[in-house]
């Protein structure tokens, strides 16, 4: 998202608790700190007139931190607050979706009572969850939901960044909008690997890994993250995650990036 804004000429103040945020190319300023700290939130607000808020994936205090930030932004009369949420935040079986729904609700109430301009972007499953370079190295794609069923609709993060740049560039046009961003129809993990093999000439395999084994294999020991990913595995296995590509196509003014195009770009093919 940062790269998409920088590449289009925006002055970006980027923040993260990780000091590596300072290494992001092209940004105007980096601010390292904990968003759960009220003083740091106030410092951030003082350094920006538009806010793009990307909540952490799994954080037990996600909604409390975000809601405080929204309140401060409204009080400061920022020109725009953009929330990068999730598709179908109404889904109660996904831990990260339930917290995003609470954040969306607070943003709506705050905006309606204060007049703060806002936009909510709601991407589906990001394509970066299929890491082409890693698959090139290991010759397999390990995932914790069935590999042979068409369960998930994907979206290219670069497409989301392109939409974000349009939204930030014209706050009035996109004010009060709520957009679901879906780039593909349902694609199975096996089909993802088949496309990878087609563009690379490799013979990679799609491998199902039970969620507990996957969490241990990835050394994920944080309780909230483990619970969140377990909920995700169960939801994707039983229902999947689907959506409509028309909104993203309209916002981009072109067809969304296909999975095969994503692979070719990431692998420089």
C-alpha positions in Angstrom: 0.0 0.0 0.0 2.8 2.4 0.9 4.6 1.7 -2.4 1.4 2.4 -4.3 1.0 5.8 -2.7 4.6 6.7 -3.0 4.8 5.8 -6.7 1.8 8.1 -7.3 3.5 11.1 -5.7 1.9 11.2 -2.3 3.9 12.4 0.7 3.7 9.3 3.0 4.3 9.2 6.7 4.6 5.5 7.5 4.4 3.9 10.9 5.0 0.5 12.4 6.2 -1.0 15.7 9.0 -2.6 13.6 12.0 -0.2 13.0 12.3 -1.7 9.5 9.5 0.8 8.5 12.4 3.3 8.2 13.7 1.3 5.2 10.5 1.8 3.1 11.7 3.6 -0.1 10.3 7.0 -1.0 8.4 7.8 2.2 8.6 11.3 3.6 8.9 10.2 7.2 8.9 7.0 9.3 7.5 6.9 12.8 8.3 3.9 14.9 6.0 3.2 17.8 3.1 1.2 19.4 -0.3 2.2 18.1 -1.7 1.0 21.4 0.0 4.0 23.0 -2.3 7.1 23.2 0.5 9.6 23.1 2.0 8.0 20.0 -1.4 8.0 18.3 -1.7 11.8 19.0 1.8 12.3 17.5 0.8 10.5 14.4 -2.4 12.5 13.9 -0.4 15.7 14.3 1.8 14.6 11.3 -0.9 13.8 8.8 -4.0 15.3 7.3 -5.3 12.1 5.7 -5.2 8.7 7.4 -4.9 5.2 5.8 -5.4 2.7 8.6 -4.5 -0.9 8.1 -5.3 -2.9 11.3 -3.1 -5.8 12.3 -4.3 -9.2 11.3 -4.7 -10.8 14.7 -4.7 -8.5 17.7 -6.9 -8.9 20.7 -7.1 -5.1 21.2 -7.5 -4.4 17.5 -10.9 -2.6 17.8 -10.0 -0.6 20.9 -6.8 0.7 19.3 -8.5 1.5 16.0 -11.5 3.2 17.6 -9.2 5.5 19.7 -7.4 6.4 16.5 -10.7 7.2 14.7 -11.8 9.4 17.6 -8.5 11.4 17.5 -8.7 11.7 13.7 -12.2 13.1 13.9 -11.2 15.5 16.7 -8.3 16.7 14.5 -10.7 17.2 11.6 -8.5 15.2 9.2 -9.5 15.5 5.5 -10.1 11.8 5.1 -10.0 8.5 7.0 -9.5 5.4 4.9 -10.0 2.0 6.6 -8.5 -1.1 5.0 -10.8 -3.7 6.4 -11.8 -7.2 5.1 -14.5 -8.5 2.8 -17.6 -9.8 4.5 -16.8 -8.4 8.0 -20.2 -9.7 9.1 -18.9 -13.2 9.2 -18.8 -14.3 12.8 -16.6 -17.4 12.3 -13.5 -15.4 11.4 -11.8 -13.7 14.4 -10.2 -11.0 12.4 -13.5 -10.2 10.7 -15.4 -9.7 13.9 -13.0 -7.1 15.2 -13.0 -5.3 11.8 -16.8 -5.2 11.9 -16.6 -3.4 15.2 -14.1 -0.9 13.8 -16.3 -0.3 10.7 -19.2 0.3 13.0 -17.3 2.8 15.1 -16.0 4.6 12.1 -19.6 4.9 10.7 -21.0 6.3 13.9 -18.1 8.7 14.3 -18.3 9.9 10.7 -22.1 10.4 10.9 -21.8 12.4 14.1 -18.8 14.5 13.1 -18.9 14.7 9.3 -15.4 13.2 9.0 -14.9 12.0 5.4 -14.2 8.3 5.2 -13.9 5.3 2.8 -13.8 1.6 3.7 -11.9 -0.8 1.4 -12.7 -4.5 1.9 -10.3 -6.8 0.1 -10.7 -10.5 -0.1 -7.8 -13.1 0.2 -4.6 -11.4 -0.9 -2.5 -13.1 -3.6 0.6 -12.6 -1.5 -0.7 -15.6 0.5 0.7 -17.6 -2.4 4.4 -16.7 -2.3 5.9 -17.6 -5.7 9.5 -17.2 -4.7 9.1 -19.6 -1.7 7.3 -22.2 -3.9 10.1 -21.9 -6.4 12.5 -22.8 -3.6 10.5 -25.6 -1.9 8.6 -26.9 -4.9 5.4 -27.1 -2.9 2.6 -24.9 -1.5 1.6 -25.8 2.0 -1.9 -24.8 3.1 -4.3 -25.6 5.9 -7.5 -25.9 3.9 -8.4 -28.5 1.1 -6.2 -28.1 -1.9 -8.7 -29.6 -4.5 -11.8 -27.5 -3.8 -12.5 -24.1 -5.3 -12.9 -22.2 -2.0 -11.3 -18.8 -2.2 -11.6 -15.7 -4.4 -8.3 -13.7 -4.5 -7.1 -10.2 -5.0 -3.8 -8.7 -6.1 -2.5 -6.3 -3.4 -1.2 -4.0 -6.2 -4.8 -3.6 -7.5 -5.9 -2.7 -4.0 -3.1 -0.1 -3.8 -4.2 1.3 -7.1 -7.7 1.8 -5.8 -6.3 3.3 -2.6 -4.4 5.9 -4.5 -7.5 6.9 -6.3 -9.5 7.2 -3.1 -6.8 9.2 -1.4 -6.5 11.4 -4.4 -10.2 12.4 -4.4 -11.6 12.2 -0.9 -14.9 14.0 -1.9 -15.7 11.6 -4.7 -15.2 8.5 -2.6 -16.6 9.9 0.7 -18.9 7.5 2.6 -18.1 4.6 0.2 -17.7 1.0 1.2 -16.1 -1.2 -1.5 -15.6 -4.9 -1.6 -12.5 -5.7 -3.6 -12.4 -9.1 -5.3 -10.0 -9.9 -8.2 -10.9 -13.4 -9.2 -13.6 -16.1 -9.0 -13.1 -19.1 -6.8 -9.7 -20.8 -7.3 -8.5 -23.9 -5.6 -5.0 -24.2 -4.1 -4.3 -26.9 -6.7 -5.3 -24.6 -9.5 -2.9 -21.9 -8.1 -0.1 -24.5 -8.2 -1.1 -25.6 -11.7 -0.8 -22.0 -12.9 2.5 -21.6 -11.2 3.8 -24.8 -12.9 2.4 -23.5 -16.3 4.3 -20.2 -16.1 7.5 -21.6 -14.6 7.8 -25.1 -16.1 8.2 -26.5 -12.5 6.4 -29.5 -11.0 5.4 -28.0 -7.7 2.8 -29.7 -5.5 -0.1 -28.4 -3.5 0.0 -30.0 0.0 -2.7 -30.0 2.6 -1.3 -29.5 6.1 -3.6 -29.8 9.2 -3.9 -26.5 11.0 -2.2 -27.5 14.2 0.8 -28.9 12.3 0.9 -25.8 10.1 0.9 -23.4 13.1 3.8 -25.4 14.7 5.7 -25.6 11.4 5.5 -21.8 11.0 6.4 -21.3 14.7 3.3 -19.3 15.4 3.0 -19.4 19.2 0.9 -16.3 19.8 -2.4 -17.4 21.2 -4.6 -14.9 19.4 -2.9 -15.6 16.1 -3.3 -19.4 16.6 -7.0 -19.0 17.4 -7.5 -16.6 14.4 -5.8 -18.9 11.9 -7.7 -21.9 13.3 -11.0 -20.1 12.8 -9.8 -19.2 9.3 -9.0 -22.8 8.4 -12.4 -23.9 9.7 -14.3 -21.2 7.8 -12.4 -21.7 4.5 -12.8 -25.5 4.8 -16.6 -25.3 5.4 -17.7 -22.3 3.4 -14.7 -20.7 1.6 -14.6 -16.9 0.9 -16.3 -15.6 -2.2 -17.2 -12.2 -3.8 -18.0 -10.3 -6.9 -15.3 -8.8 -9.2 -17.4 -6.0 -10.7 -16.7 -3.3 -8.1 -13.0 -3.7 -8.4 -13.2 -3.7 -12.2 -15.2 -0.5 -12.1 -12.8 1.2 -9.7 -9.8 0.2 -11.7 -11.3 1.0 -15.1 -9.9 -2.3 -16.3 -10.1 -6.0 -15.6 -8.5 -7.0 -12.2 -5.1 -8.7 -12.3 -5.4 -12.4 -12.8 -3.6 -14.9 -10.7 -1.4 -15.9 -13.6 -0.5 -12.2 -14.2 0.4 -11.9 -10.5 2.7 -14.8 -10.7 4.5 -13.5 -13.8 5.0 -10.1 -12.3 6.3 -11.4 -9.0 8.6 -13.9 -10.7 9.7 -11.3 -13.3 8.7 -13.6 -16.2 
